Amino acid sequence: MTETTSQSIPDAIGYGFAEMAALASLRGGDAAVLSAEALRVGNYLGDTDMVSAGASSLVARGLATAESDGLLAVAGPTAAVAAVLSSASRRMEISLLTVEGSDSVIAMENEDIHLLFQPRSYFTWWAMAQRPDVTAAEANFAVIRQHLHNNPQGGATIRRREELTGQTLYVKNGGGGSWTIGTANAQQKDIVETTGLDDAALLDQIRTIRQD
């Protein structure tokens, strides 16, 4: 396997679920397993046919090359995706809720790379680089704020997938430009709401959930 990362990352690149399984399998390891589970492809890591199909698709699309020894080589943005899948220390799951249902955006971070994974149809994912002029917590906040701007009656949750207690922050519009929040964990059934938070206070709550 060869990986050559690049600082020039486009706004978004789409990957199929077999491609994600192939990229997560490049280095393997515990971090790759956790990343694959977050992207709902964990069951495919041990499936040779699925991983081979993903590798074939990456090569066909020009996102990877096959080396003479049969290994897969990736560069640029795709190498950044492969690197963060196998080395992320933080995976933030942001669920975006509407009256019709919900979807989950996954933010993955290692020391050098911060990427946002957004699901699309047929189990595909869009990978996007975090803006370099904002912190990771601010980037998480931006996703929630944009969703609630587009869906005023909706809600959002955010949790760190590595946190075994399942501690989760719930967010919704509070009216008058404020926010209403609640927190809960796997053992706590009732959510106690706190109203009237401004942007700075909500950002502090997001930092707490992130364990910054």
SVG drawing of the C-alpha trace seen along z (x, -y; Angstrom):
<svg xmlns="http://www.w3.org/2000/svg" viewBox="-43 -37 48 50">
<polyline fill="none" stroke="black" stroke-width="0.4" points="0.0,0.0 1.2,-3.5 -0.4,-6.7 0.6,-10.2 -1.6,-12.8 -2.1,-16.3 -3.3,-19.6 -5.3,-20.2 -8.6,-18.6 -11.8,-19.3 -15.0,-20.4 -16.4,-16.8 -15.7,-13.4 -18.2,-10.6 -17.4,-7.0 -19.5,-3.9 -19.7,-1.6 -17.5,1.1 -14.9,-1.7 -15.1,-2.7 -14.6,0.9 -11.5,1.1 -10.0,-2.2 -10.6,-1.1 -8.9,2.2 -5.7,0.7 -4.0,0.4 -6.5,2.2 -6.3,2.1 -8.7,1.1 -9.2,-2.5 -10.2,-1.3 -12.7,1.1 -14.3,-1.7 -14.3,-4.0 -15.9,-1.4 -18.6,-0.8 -19.3,-4.5 -19.8,-4.5 -21.9,-1.4 -19.5,0.8 -18.0,2.7 -19.5,6.0 -17.6,5.8 -14.0,5.5 -13.6,9.2 -15.4,9.8 -12.6,10.3 -15.0,10.0 -16.5,6.8 -13.1,5.2 -11.8,6.3 -14.9,4.8 -14.2,1.5 -10.6,1.5 -11.6,2.3 -14.0,-0.6 -11.4,-3.0 -9.0,-2.0 -11.6,-2.3 -12.5,-5.8 -8.9,-6.9 -8.9,-7.3 -6.3,-4.5 -3.8,-2.5 -2.8,1.1 0.9,1.6 3.0,4.4 2.8,6.4 -1.0,6.3 -1.4,3.8 -3.6,0.7 -1.9,-2.7 -3.9,-5.9 -2.8,-9.6 -4.1,-13.0 -7.7,-13.4 -8.3,-9.6 -5.1,-9.0 -6.4,-11.5 -9.6,-9.6 -7.7,-6.3 -5.4,-7.8 -8.2,-9.2 -10.2,-6.0 -7.2,-4.1 -6.0,-6.6 -8.9,-8.7 -8.9,-9.3 -12.3,-11.1 -15.5,-10.2 -18.4,-12.7 -21.8,-11.4 -24.2,-14.3 -27.8,-13.1 -30.0,-15.5 -33.6,-15.1 -36.7,-16.2 -40.4,-15.2 -39.7,-12.8 -36.8,-11.0 -33.1,-11.4 -29.7,-11.1 -26.2,-11.0 -23.1,-13.0 -19.8,-11.6 -16.9,-13.9 -13.5,-12.0 -10.3,-13.5 -6.7,-12.6 -3.9,-14.9 -3.6,-16.3 -6.7,-15.5 -10.3,-16.5 -12.9,-15.1 -16.7,-15.2 -18.6,-12.2 -22.1,-12.8 -24.4,-9.9 -26.2,-9.9 -28.3,-7.4 -27.4,-3.7 -25.0,-3.7 -22.7,-6.2 -20.7,-8.8 -19.4,-12.2 -16.1,-13.1 -15.4,-16.8 -12.4,-18.5 -13.1,-20.7 -12.5,-24.4 -9.0,-25.3 -10.1,-28.6 -12.4,-27.0 -11.9,-24.6 -13.4,-21.1 -16.0,-22.1 -17.0,-25.2 -17.3,-22.9 -19.6,-20.6 -21.7,-23.6 -21.9,-24.8 -23.5,-21.5 -26.1,-21.7 -26.8,-25.4 -27.3,-25.0 -29.6,-22.0 -31.8,-23.8 -31.8,-26.9 -33.1,-24.8 -35.4,-22.8 -36.6,-25.1 -38.9,-22.5 -36.3,-19.8 -33.5,-18.8 -30.0,-17.5 -27.9,-15.3 -24.2,-15.0 -22.1,-12.3 -18.6,-11.1 -18.7,-7.4 -15.6,-6.5 -17.5,-7.6 -18.8,-4.3 -21.5,-6.0 -23.3,-7.2 -23.3,-10.8 -25.4,-12.7 -26.2,-16.4 -29.7,-17.2 -30.2,-20.6 -33.2,-22.4 -34.2,-26.0 -35.2,-27.9 -36.8,-30.9 -35.5,-34.4 -32.1,-33.2 -31.5,-31.1 -31.0,-27.3 -32.6,-24.7 -30.4,-21.7 -30.6,-18.5 -28.2,-15.8 -28.6,-12.1 -26.6,-8.8 -27.4,-5.2 -28.6,-4.8 -30.6,-8.0 -34.0,-7.9 -35.3,-11.4 -33.8,-14.5 -33.8,-17.7 -33.9,-20.7 -32.0,-23.9 -33.4,-26.9 -32.1,-30.3 -28.5,-29.4 -26.6,-31.7 -24.1,-30.5 -21.2,-30.7 -22.9,-28.6 -24.0,-26.0 -20.4,-25.9 -19.2,-25.2 -21.6,-22.3 -20.3,-20.9 -16.8,-21.1 -17.8,-19.3 -19.4,-16.4 -16.3,-16.3 -14.1,-16.2 -11.9,-18.9"/>
</svg>
